[in-house]
Amino acid sequence: MKKRKMTKRLPLPRLVIGGALLSLMAACSVEQPWQRPEASIPASFKEAPAQETAGWKLAEPAEEAQRGQWWAIFGDPLLDELEHQAIAANQDVQAAAARLRQARALAQAQEATRLPALDAGFGATRQRASPASQSLADGAQVPGQTLWRAQAAASYEVDLFGRVGSAIHAAQADAGRSVALFHSVLLALQADVAQHYFQLREFDGQLRVYQQTVALREDALKLAERRFKEGEVGELDVARARNVMESARADAAGVARQRAAAEHSLAVLLGKPPAQFAFAAMPLAPVEVQVQVPAGLPSALLERRPDIAAAERAMAAAYARVGLARSAFFPRLDLTAMLGVESATLGNLFHWSSRTFLLGPLAGTALSVPLFDGGRRSAMLGGAQARLDEDVALYRQQVLVAFREVEDSLADLRLLKVQHAAQVAAVAAAQRAGQLSQSQYEAGQVSYLEVIDAQRQVLQARLQLNRLAGAQAAATVSLIRALGGGWDAAAGQVAAR
């Protein structure tokens, strides 16, 4: 019988086993998957018509969505031009863009830690050992030695327990927050330009009312002076007529002062010195624009508001840093390697016999396991968790503020429409009363006090009507800003009527 030859089973190479263990530890990340915390979201807007709140959907991040030129719904070419000038030259937008580039650069730098770092160097060292270190007698002469080196080095941190990945996720979330903050600054600028524009036109409307009032009161003063000369009235009527005329001029100067300050503010928004900007007088007419609340809100409000998106990204960054703090409780592995040549003489440096290599750190160990640090890691983890709790609370608060701003703007537009209609009727009644009082005064049936009171009511009614027109325009801009900007025209979510 032929004897079977016995074969010896070889064990798996240690390198394969070690690599498998490293891969297992690298796959075990202590960072939990990110989930947006719950926030109180109403089923509908209280101030919005019910037919405009159908079709709710879950919110998804959309901070980079194009808002479009939402100000075009006003159909004002001058406003369009001012908005484009502001976007191109405003310094706050330039600073926000620079911050965005910084955040993206930091995120890119952090992402580079996934790859090994390579370095190359060349140099020489000169040293002389002590006689004692060479086991020589005191006073023995030990010659100095020069050592030339040319080498390439590589270093790499293995992503054990998600340490590297958590840092990258935090940096990426910070970059996303900077994107959202940039859009928030841009939207705020666009809204501020529109509101300053309509405010200037509102002041122009007030100045026109005062100019017309002053002209009428100049005629009234002439009438009072003529009747005084004819002996029909006393000098008191002349003094009263002059008083109301000069008061109107003083009030007009006050409005002109406010207009100058608003013009200067608009110039700064446009990135220009106030001395290089002038806004021609253009009284404001009632704004006949109605902004419809897009279908899908309130849930879509969490998608489109850039400030909410920024708060959400801040939470994501804090969440990743909690994972980074947890990874500090686990081992860390740094791999280093060096390959090069070294020689005592420069001429022999690149000979084959001068080659040298080093695997592992020059000092310390490659794999470090934390044992005791007096509670530092626990404190860092507690601080990271507290920061996350803070960001969650700030996010929920920002959501509540966003809903309040939308409700305020919707209520403003609805009630301003009613108020404006009533004020139109009030102006007509005041003007009729003024005409009657003037006629009766000329006929000697009433005193000049009746005329002054009627004219004051006409002035106040017309000024209030002008203010309501400005408030309607401002409320329209505020609603668009509260909703996160404009929407795609094809969706029919922003309409001008």
Secondary structure, DSSP 8 states (H G I E B T S, - for coil): -------------HHHHHHHHHHHHHH---S-----------SS-TTS-GGGS---------TTS----GGGGG--HHHHHHHHHHHHH-HHHHHHHHHHHHHHHHHHHHHGGGS-EEEEEEEEEEE---TGGGT--TT-----EEEEEEEEEEEEEE-GGGHHHHHHHHHHHHHHHHHHHHHHHHHHHHHHHHHHHHHHHHHHHHHHHHHHHHHHHHHHHHHHHHHHHTTSS-HHHHHHHHHHHHHHHHHHHHHHHHHHHHHHHHHHHTT--GGG------------------TTTTTTHHHH-HHHHHHHHHHHHHHHHHHHHHHTTS-EEEEEEEEEEEESSGGGTTSGGGEEEEES-SSS-SEE-----TTHHHHHHHHHHHHHHHHHHHHHHHHHHHHHHHHHHHHHHHHHHHHHHHHHHHHHHHHHHHHHHHHHHHTTSS-HHHHHHHHHHHHHHHHHHHHHHHHHHHHHHHHHHHTTS---GGGT-S---
